[in-house]
Amino acid sequence: MNLSAFISHLIREGQVTVADTIHPFSTQEIQDTATVLHQYYENDILDMPGTAPAFDEKAAMWAAIYIYRAVQLAMLRQLGEEQIKILLTPYPDAITPEAIYGADLCLRYLPDLVSLSKGLSPDDPLVQHLKETAAVWPFSSTGMNIPVTAVLDHILAHPSLLQAYADRIIASRDTDRCRIPAVKEAVKASLGNYTDILWPDFKQFISDTNQYL
C-alpha cells in the first residue's frame, strides 16, 4: 500500500497495511498524499471549535510519513535502533498552531499505534521513540499517561486548539494534563454544569489539587 492509500485507509477505516520493504516515496506519492491530507483537513475543520489553524502541508506530510514509517518499523522489528533514527526524524521546523493541527491529522493515531506496539518490550527502542514523539506533540497524545515535554503556549493561545485540547482531555480522562492551571480552567469551562455526567472524578481532582494552593 502506497503512502496516499495508507492515509486514506487510516482516515476512513482505521486499518492499514504497509509495504514490507523500506523504499523512498515517489514524487507522485507525495503529491497524491498532499491532496488527500488537504481534503482531510477541509473535512476535519468542520468539527473544530471556532476557527481552526490554517493548513500546514509540510507538517501534515511529515506526520503522514512518520506514522507510515512507524507502522513499518513495528512490523519489521529486525530493523535496529539506527534505522529508527533514520526513518523517524523529528519535525524540522518551528512548531506553530498551524503545524500542531496539520501534524495532528495523522499524529492523532499515535496513541493507537503505541497501544498496538504493546506486544513489544516496554524498553524496545521503537516504543521509547514513539512515546518521546508523543510527549513533544501533546495535542495529539492525550490519554497516553506520559509526561509532556513540549511548551503549551501555542495551544493555550489559540482558542480553537485550546477548546479541542480540553475536549480531548475530558474524553480520555487525562487528569495529569490538568495540572497546568490554564488547561485545568479550560477543562472546567468545557465541562460546565455537566461534570457529574461527563467526568465525575474531576471534582475530586479539583478538590485534591486545591489543597496544595
Disulfide bonds with the S-S distance in Angstrom:
none
